[in-house]
Amino acid sequence: MIQACRESGQSTLEAALVLVILLGLSLALGLFWHSVKQGDLTQSSFRGASHVLDGGDIRAVQDIVSF
């Protein structure tokens, strides 16, 4: 009797953990999709990329030499 009760409690806990993990994953994917749809991710990528140069030829040479 006690063994059956423990196993029932364990399966409830496992189901709750799986539910929380799935909800977290769906929230993360939703936030990622929203960011991609607004273009925030693309803009951040372009700003952070080292090959996007605004300073002309001198900055391009400095960027190439720095590697």
Secondary structure by P-SEA (a helix, b strand, c coil): caaaaaaaaaaaaaaaaaaaaaaaaaaaaaaaaaaaaaaaaaaaaaaaccccccccaaaaaaaaaac
